[in-house]
């Protein structure tokens, strides 16, 4: 592990190692995230997101952000699917409430018209 990771001595590893859901925007250290391509034998040409600071210093086994692009995009898709389900439920609820309201308004209008017709006939 490199000693020049840029972490403050007061920050615990638990806070630094928190899992980033989706595509990381910035690292915990404040540096921007860069997209790179792996040159390792285990993951050749696999894209990943990395802390720009750690990437520039070529740090290894540090606490700065690292995430494979495919995993980040799957996280984003799962998160969007959950949001979409919540939105569908909300729209369904609003539609049901709107239909109920329209039904009540229609019934009131119908009663009013029937009353007017009855008054004219009698």
N, C-alpha and C positions, 0 to 999 in steps of 0.2 A: 504494500500500500504506500502511496506517495505521501510525503509530508507537506507537499505544496498544493494541496487541494483547494486552498482558499477558504476553508471552513473556519468560522470563528470558534475559539476554544469553548465558548459557553453554549454552543449548539450541540444537542445530543444526536447520536446516530439514528435514533428512532425517528426524530423529526425529519432528518435528512433523507432517510430511506423510505419515506411514505410512498405508496404506490400511486402513480399518476394514471388516472383513468382517461382513456382516449389519447389524442395527440397532444404531447406536451407543448406548452407555449413558451415557458421560461423555466429555468432550473431554479432550485431553492436558493442558489447563490446569487440569483438576479441576472445571470448571463442568458443570452438568447439560445434557442435550440437550433442546431444545424442538422440537415439531412446528409447522411454519408452512406457509403457502400462498403460492406465488409470485404476484406481481402484475406480473411482467415480460411484455413483449409476446411474447418468445420462448417462454415456458413459463407461459401464464396458468392460474391455478388448480391448478397442479401442486404436490403436497405434498412437503415436504422436511424433513429433520432438520438442526438447526443448533445450534451451541454457544450456550447461553443468554447467556453473557457477550458474545460477538461480536454476537449478535442484538440485545441491549439497547443496545449502542453503535453498531449499524448499520455494522459494519466491512465493508469490501469488499476482496476479493483478499488476505485474511489467511490465516494457517495454521491457523485453528480449524476444527473439524469441520463439514462440510457433506456431506449425502448425500440424494439423491432417495429418497423413500419406496419407490417401485416397485422401484428397484434394490436397496435394502436388503432388501426382502421377497423378491426373487428370490434374493439371496445366502443368506438364511435357509433358503429352500426347498431350494436346492442343498446346503447344509450338512446339513440334516436328511435329505436323500436319501442322502448318503454315510453318515451315522450309521446310517440304517435298513438300508442294505446290509451294513454291518459287523455290526449286530445280527442280521440274518437269517443271515449266515454263521456267527456264533457259535452261534445257536440250532440251526442245522442240524448243526453239529459236535457240540454237546452231545447232541442227539437221536440222532445216529449212535452216539456213545460209549455212551449210555444203552441203546440197542437192543442193541449188542454185549454189554454187561454183562448185560442181561436174558437174552440168548440163552445166555450161558455159565452163568448161574444155572439157567435152565431145563434145559439139558443135564445139569448136575450132579444136579438133582432127579430127572430122568428116569432117570439111571443108578442113583441110589440106590433109587428105586422098583423098577426092574427087578431090582436085586440082592435087595431084600427079597422080591419076588414069587418069584424063583428059589429063595431059601432056604426059603420056605414050601412050595413045590412039592416040593422034593427032600427 
